Amino acid sequence: MPNFCAAPNCTRKSTQSDLAFFRFPRDPERCRMWVENCRRADLEAKTSDQLNKHYRLCAKHFDPAMVCKTSPYRTVLKDIAIPTMFDLTSHLKNPHNRHRKQIKELSSKKDSTAEDSPPADDEPQLSPEEKEFRDYLRCLFEVVVLLGKQNIPLTPDRLLDASEPDCNSNFQALLHYHMNAGDTALRKRFEGMPVNAQYLSATQQSQLLEVCENTVREEILMEVRDSRSFSLVTGDLVEFDGGKYLPLFLRFVDQRNLPREELLDFLPFEESESVLVEKLEDHLTGRWGLSMEDCRGHAHKATGTSTTKMKAVAAMLTEKYPLALHMPCSTTALNVHLANSLPFPNVQIVMETLRKIQVFFDRPSTRGELEKSIATLFQGNEDKENVLKQVCHTIWTDQHNVFDLMVDLLESLVLCMDNIRHNGGTTFTDTVIADSYSISEILADFELIVTIVILKNTLTYTRAFGRNLQGETLEVFFAANSLTAVLHSLNEVIDNIDVYHEFWFEEAVSLAAEMDIPVAVPRLFLRKQRSADMGETQVEAYYKEYVTIPVIRGVIQEVEEMFSETNLKALKCLSLVPAVMGQMKFNTSEENSADVYRQDLPSPDTLPAELHCWRIKWKHRGKEVRLPTTIHETLQLPDVKFFPNVNSFLRVLSALPVLRFDYDSEAVPASRRLQAYLDATAAAQRTRSMAVLHINARVKHDLDVMVDQYCRLYPEDETEAETEPVVEAEPMEEDTPTPAPTKTT
């Protein structure tokens, strides 16, 4: 359906004008101001959600300074925009004319019939041709949305039998099913087509996908704009059609005070860090109408070669937007994040090997072989055997104590790989045997063993700190106050490096001896040493200089960068949560940390008095009243709205990427939904647009909005479709459609 302007005496509609049309805002207060200025008596009783869904105002009713055209296809309003330009007198020239858009001055009564009528009754009816075409488009969008929700690719893995020409794509098969089920709009459209013709070209299918994707994304963006502040999170790289893309997530708190994490898009991964930052800003501000000044945090999950680049991106964003705090993401264990962030080749080899091991033992058969190896090596220690067997059934490579587990499992892993290589010809495929050989060669290297042992001992000092960061609100608060002790311990190791390295190196030598792995300096270093005619270097001294010291200093630097003074101030604001207040005997001083988000507060001048009242409220509560333990619980309290500064504080804190995401079955984080999509979808069947639709399947969508947007973006298709449909299509990977064959009758 086209959009009609809801303003009195305005007859504009989207299909007859290039003007932008804007929904009524979801915010009840702003929506009330729009209704008051419209002087539409019949709109006053409607809720802001009803108005947002069914009513629009065209750009003619806004000050031009309030309208921003961010691209040829996108126009947005400023957050403070209020409609002020209306014609409230022209109807007086014809007093006998029936006014369905009731102007308040003309009638103090509300016509209940007009009030209950749908928006389409307020405007001239569509022509039969227009209505028929829009019904047809609505059916197409309904099929595309269904394919996206169910994660069904547009084209199947293989073409079906040539004797079934109507079913050579999943999209066409569903259209065929709809027609057989009695869809008159589709049947009328295609009833005269040849039996061997496809219904839509590849270009038209791409256009439908693009409109669906943009409409779903706009629904998310509207909620983000209403929320004001948000945090930016990027995930590990994903491959589509041979290219690498960066998943872009936003964390925010919606109007129901519920935390949300949604996927916006996949950005092409550029070689240059500066280009990647520019593209990120262009999408967020230019295309999607957000402001980076409202970004309050950013986190970047990266592995392998992309780690260094994403660290540079994070540094650029932090320098440009100081209020956007760079923090680790709560979905990744801190020790894993720290190890991934160390730019040393030997550490990166360890992390890549861990990822290979996790993939290798996803198979039940290989996991069973590992359990046999554990049983063989730990025959005299049944408790240790049972613990390690249980670990095999978890994603242990993502845990805080991953390097402790790696040291315990290393001998079992090597034995398991050797057994598969030498005895698995009849049990395992050639691919599995080849993978086991590759992993075994990597594990049987003394440099890798030393690196694992040093990572284990160094990251022992950050393990409890990282576990608390992913814990309850109270644990996060105490973690923020314990960072000084963590850094002090790491610096003490540096000050006494000779003593610590001696113990750690002995542990590595002992572990290598159990697996008959020779203690040696890497061959590459020996070659360089000989070519430079250097003196012989002792093995222990080499690993101290090139592994132990760089790893410890790198960990200290990463911790200091990610938990700066500003970041710690933000985390200490968690004392606003009543359970934390109670643990501190209500002797907290949030005012000292409030300057971090002062500009986000509605009334910063009244903050001290409000915080005093907030503490008194919980200190003198009734005995039966339980103190809320999380930000989410606190935000759901009915009387938190009477503390506007506290409410704003908690909403900003809840969106920070470092805090654990508390969610229910209806608000699963988009990062988990993305991982489920990748696990369930073969690489050859993945497409960027379908991934966005599937991952955001729970985001509400309006088919009428999709239809209207399609008609605005592709008006020439509407004219062509009214005369003759395109009936030929190529696979979705093709950009150029084949010319349409002549329709048969």
Stockholm file with secondary structure:
# STOCKHOLM 1.0

chainA/1-745         MPNFCAAPNCTRKSTQSDLAFFRFPRDPERCRMWVENCRRADLEAKTSDQLNKHYRLCAKHFDPAMVCKTSPYRTVLKDIAIPTMFDLTSHLKNPHNRHRKQIKELSSKKDSTAEDSPPADDEPQLSPEEKEFRDYLRCLFEVVVLLGKQNIPLTPDRLLDASEPDCNSNFQALLHYHMNAGDTALRKRFEGMPVNAQYLSATQQSQLLEVCENTVREEILMEVRDSRSFSLVTGDLVEFDGGKYLPLFLRFVDQRNLPREELLDFLPFEESESVLVEKLEDHLTGRWGLSMEDCRGHAHKATGTSTTKMKAVAAMLTEKYPLALHMPCSTTALNVHLANSLPFPNVQIVMETLRKIQVFFDRPSTRGELEKSIATLFQGNEDKENVLKQVCHTIWTDQHNVFDLMVDLLESLVLCMDNIRHNGGTTFTDTVIADSYSISEILADFELIVTIVILKNTLTYTRAFGRNLQGETLEVFFAANSLTAVLHSLNEVIDNIDVYHEFWFEEAVSLAAEMDIPVAVPRLFLRKQRSADMGETQVEAYYKEYVTIPVIRGVIQEVEEMFSETNLKALKCLSLVPAVMGQMKFNTSEENSADVYRQDLPSPDTLPAELHCWRIKWKHRGKEVRLPTTIHETLQLPDVKFFPNVNSFLRVLSALPVLRFDYDSEAVPASRRLQAYLDATAAAQRTRSMAVLHINARVKHDLDVMVDQYCRLYPEDETEAETEPVVEAEPMEEDTPTPAPTKTT
#=GR chainA/1-745 SS CCCBBCSTTCCCBGGGCCCCEEECCSSHHHHHHHHHHHTBGGGTTSCHHHHHHHCEEEGGGSCGGGEEEEETTEEEECTTCCCCCCCCSGGGGSTTSCCSSCBTTTCSSCCHHHHHSCGGGGSCCCCHHHHHHHHHHHHHHHHHHHHHHHTCCSSCSSCCCTTCGGGSSHHHHHHHHHHHTTCHHHHHHHTTSCTTCCSSCHHHHHHHHHHHHHHHHHHHHHHHHHHCCEEEEECSCEEETTEEEEEEEEEEECTTSCEEEEEEEEEECCSSHHHHHHHHHIIIIIITCCCGGGEEEEEECCCTTHHHHHHHHHHHHHHHCTTSEECCCTTSCHHHHHHHHCCCHHHHHHHHHHHHHHHHTTSHHHHHHHHHHHHHHTTTCHHHHHHHHHHTTSCGGGSTTHHHHHHHHHHHHHHHHHHHHHHCTTTSCHHHHHHHHHHHHHHTCHHHHHHHHHHHHHTHHHHHHHHHHTSCHHHHHHHHHHHHHHHHHHHHHHHTHHHHHHHHHHHHHHHHHHTTCCCCCCHHHHHHHHHTTCCCCCHHHHHIIIIIHHHHHHHHHHHHHHTCHHHHHHHHGGGGSHHHHHHTTTCCCGGGTGGGGGGGCSCGGGHHHHHHHHHHHHHTCCTTCCCCCSHHHHHTCGGGGGCHHHHHHHHHHHTCTTSCCCCCTTSCCHHHHHHHHHHHSCGGGCCHHHHHHHHTTTSCCCHHHHHHHHHHHCHHHHHHHHHCCCCCCCCTTCSSCCCCCCCCC
#=GC SS_cons         CCCBBCSTTCCCBGGGCCCCEEECCSSHHHHHHHHHHHTBGGGTTSCHHHHHHHCEEEGGGSCGGGEEEEETTEEEECTTCCCCCCCCSGGGGSTTSCCSSCBTTTCSSCCHHHHHSCGGGGSCCCCHHHHHHHHHHHHHHHHHHHHHHHTCCSSCSSCCCTTCGGGSSHHHHHHHHHHHTTCHHHHHHHTTSCTTCCSSCHHHHHHHHHHHHHHHHHHHHHHHHHHCCEEEEECSCEEETTEEEEEEEEEEECTTSCEEEEEEEEEECCSSHHHHHHHHHIIIIIITCCCGGGEEEEEECCCTTHHHHHHHHHHHHHHHCTTSEECCCTTSCHHHHHHHHCCCHHHHHHHHHHHHHHHHTTSHHHHHHHHHHHHHHTTTCHHHHHHHHHHTTSCGGGSTTHHHHHHHHHHHHHHHHHHHHHHCTTTSCHHHHHHHHHHHHHHTCHHHHHHHHHHHHHTHHHHHHHHHHTSCHHHHHHHHHHHHHHHHHHHHHHHTHHHHHHHHHHHHHHHHHHTTCCCCCCHHHHHHHHHTTCCCCCHHHHHIIIIIHHHHHHHHHHHHHHTCHHHHHHHHGGGGSHHHHHHTTTCCCGGGTGGGGGGGCSCGGGHHHHHHHHHHHHHTCCTTCCCCCSHHHHHTCGGGGGCHHHHHHHHHHHTCTTSCCCCCTTSCCHHHHHHHHHHHSCGGGCCHHHHHHHHTTTSCCCHHHHHHHHHHHCHHHHHHHHHCCCCCCCCTTCSSCCCCCCCCC
//
